Amino acid sequence: MNLEIVETLVLVVHVLAALSIIGLVLIQHGKGADMGSGFGGGASSTVFGSGGAGNFLSKATTMIAITFFVTSFGLAYFAKEKSVTMRDLGIPEVIQQAPTQADLPDLQTNGGSEVPELEPSDSEIPDS
């Protein structure tokens, strides 16, 4: 299997786990909510059976939280592998090409030198 497909699947599971944790935490009621059931709200936890919602929802939250942490470690591993791959690529080197024959100066004149030759009569240096 391609590594990018696995990373995408882990990311999807991670996002679903995060949304599930948010939903489960919002559904659960706190410890103080049990005091209200003593004043006539005794049927408040009969939806999930005699054990109440606390046992089922807390176990579901625990399992999804474990899934969330495992996918977090998986995503960290994929990010590390990408950074190592990018580091190993390195900085590209600039490759200079040799000049073509059209770019080279014409060295056939003046005996192959780029410095122009002066006639001795044109020189300002006195002969001694």
JOQUICOR-V972824 format. One record per residue. SS is DSSP state (2 for helix, 1 for strand, 0 for the rest). PSI is psi in whole degrees, -180 to 180 (999 if undefined). OMEGA is omega in whole degrees, 0 to 359 (* if undefined). Layout:
<<SS | PSI | OMEGA> <SS | PSI | OMEGA>>
This chain:
<<0 | 145 | 181> <0 | 141 | 183> <2 | -31 | 179> <2 | -34 | 178> <2 | -42 | 178> <2 | -42 | 179> <2 | -40 | 179> <2 | -41 | 178> <2 | -42 | 178> <2 | -39 | 179> <2 | -41 | 179> <2 | -44 | 178> <2 | -38 | 180> <2 | -46 | 181> <2 | -42 | 178> <2 | -39 | 178> <2 | -40 | 179> <2 | -45 | 179> <2 | -36 | 179> <2 | -41 | 178> <2 | -43 | 179> <2 | -46 | 180> <2 | -44 | 181> <2 | -37 | 179> <2 | -37 | 179> <2 | -30 | 179> <2 | -37 | 185> <0 | 150 | 176> <0 | 155 | 185> <0 | 180 | 181> <2 | -33 | 182> <2 | -15 | 181> <2 | -20 | 179> <2 | -24 | 179> <2 | -30 | 180> <2 | -28 | 181> <2 | -19 | 178> <0 | -18 | 182> <0 | 35 | 175> <0 | 0 | 179> <0 | 45 | 185> <0 | -21 | 183> <0 | 15 | 186> <0 | -23 | 184> <0 | 30 | 181> <0 | -3 | 181> <0 | -39 | 183> <0 | 15 | 178> <0 | -172 | 184> <0 | -25 | 179> <0 | -18 | 180> <0 | 173 | 182> <2 | -24 | 185> <2 | -43 | 183> <2 | -48 | 181> <2 | -48 | 184> <2 | -36 | 180> <2 | -37 | 177> <2 | -41 | 179> <2 | -41 | 178> <2 | -39 | 179> <2 | -45 | 182> <2 | -41 | 180> <2 | -33 | 177> <2 | -39 | 176> <2 | -43 | 177> <2 | -41 | 180> <2 | -44 | 181> <2 | -37 | 178> <2 | -42 | 178> <2 | -30 | 175> <2 | -43 | 177> <2 | -38 | 178> <2 | -44 | 179> <2 | -35 | 176> <2 | -39 | 178> <2 | -45 | 179> <2 | -39 | 178> <2 | -39 | 178> <2 | -43 | 180> <2 | -39 | 178> <2 | -40 | 181> <2 | -36 | 177> <2 | -39 | 179> <2 | -43 | 180> <2 | -35 | 179> <2 | -39 | 181> <2 | -23 | 178> <2 | -36 | 176> <0 | -175 | 179> <0 | 132 | 181> <0 | 141 | 179> <0 | 144 | 178> <0 | 121 | 180> <0 | 120 | 180> <0 | 134 | 180> <0 | 147 | 177> <0 | 142 | 180> <0 | 145 | 179> <0 | 172 | 182> <0 | -31 | 180> <0 | -27 | 181> <0 | -19 | 182> <0 | 144 | 178> <0 | 155 | 179> <0 | 111 | 184> <0 | 9 | 183> <0 | -27 | 179> <2 | 155 | 177> <2 | 33 | 175> <2 | 25 | 177> <2 | 8 | 180> <0 | 146 | 177> <0 | -16 | 181> <0 | 125 | 181> <0 | 144 | 178> <0 | 138 | 178> <0 | 145 | 174> <0 | 146 | 180> <2 | -27 | 180> <2 | -24 | 180> <2 | -8 | 185> <0 | 144 | 178> <0 | -1 | 180> <0 | 125 | 181> <0 | 143 | 175> <0 | 136 | 180> <0 | 999 | *>>
